[in-house]
Amino acid sequence: MATNMKRKKKAEVMEDDGSMTLTGHLKELRNRLIICAVVFVVGVVVSLAYADRLIDLLTAMGRDYYQFVSIAPQEKLMQYFRVSILAGVVVYGVLVVAMRILRAEDVKALPKGDKITKLLRLK
C-alpha cells in the first residue's frame, strides 16, 4: 500500500515526458527550500559551538590596530550570532559548490557569471 502512495505522489509531481504541473513545481520548490533551510540552520548551530574560536581568529588579524570592546551585555551575544550566521552562509556556499548543485547556466545569469563559472570550473 505504501508503494502505491509513493508512486501516486511521484506521478502527481512529474509526468511521463518529464513535464511538471504548477503544483508539481511548487512542491519541488518547497522541498528544496526546506533542505536549504535545514542545511543553513545546522551550519549556524554547529558554528555557534565554535564561535569563540572564530571570533578569536577574526580579531587576531587586527590586534595591533584595535581592541574589541563590549559595552552592553547583549553585544557579545549578538557578536556570537553574527559570526555564526556568517559561518553558516560560508558552510552552505561550500556545500553548494562541492555538491555541484549550481549549474553553469545558473551562475552565468549572475553579473560576471562567466568569470565565476571559470573559477568554479562548472560545466
N, C-alpha and C positions, 0 to 999 in steps of 0.2 A: 504494500500500500504506500509505503514511504517513497519508493522509487517512482511510482506514478505521479506523486505530488511534485517531485523534483523535475520530472520530465515536463509536467504541465507548466511549472514556473519557468523553465527554460524555454518552452515553446511560446509563452507569453512575451518573453523578452526579445527573442530573435526568431525570425522566420527562416525557412529552409535556404533561401537565397542569400541570407546574411543581412537583409534589411531589418530595421527596427522601427517600432512604432514610437510615438511621442512618450507614452508611458514607459516603454522599454528604455528609452534614453534617460528619462528621469530616474528610473530605478538604478540604472548603471551609474549615473552621476551621484546619486545618494550613496551608493556603496563605495565609490571612490572617495567621496568627501569624508565618509566615516573612517576609512582606512587612513587617509591623510591626517585627520584629527587625532586618531589613536597614536600614530607614529610620532606626531608632534608633542602630544601630552607625555608620552613615555620618555621622549628626549628631554623635555623640561624637568620631569620628575627625577630622572637619573642625574641630570646636571645639577639639580638642587643639592644632591649629596656631595658634589664636588665643587660647590660654589665658592667655598673658602679658597681652595687651591687655584681656581680660575681667577678670582679677584687678585690673589697674590701675584699670579703670573702677569695679569694685565697691568697692575700698578708697579711691578718691579721694573718695567721698562722706563718709567719716568721718575723713579725715586730721587734722583739727583735734582730734578727740576721742580717738583711739587710734593706736597704731603696731603693725603686724603683725610678730610675731617668730616665726621658725622655730628651735626649739631642736634638734630632731633632723633628720638629713638627709632622712629619708623624709617629713617633714611637708610640705615644698614639693612633692614629687611627688604626695602624696595631695591636696594643695590643687588641683593641676592637674587631677587626675582628678575630684574633686568638682565643680569648676566645669564641666568638660567634660560630665559626666553631666547636670548641671542644664541646660546649654545644649542637650544632645541632647533632653531632655524638652521644652524650650521649642520647639525646631525641630519635633519630632514633633507637638506640640499645634497649632502654627501650620499645619502641613501638613494635619492632620485637619480643622481648621476651614476652611482655604482651599479644600480639595478637596471640601468638603461630604460627608465620609464619614459623619459623625454625622447621624442623622435626629432630628427633633423628638421622636419617641416615646422614643428612647434617652435624650435629655437630660432629658426630663420625669420619667423614672424616678429621677433623682437628687434629693437634698434641694434644695429651692428651684429645681427644674428649670424651672418656668415663667419665673422671672426670668432664668435663664441663656439660655433659648430666645429670649426677647425681646431680650436683649443681643446674642446672636449672629445674630439675625434668621433663625432656622431655620424652614423650612416643613415 
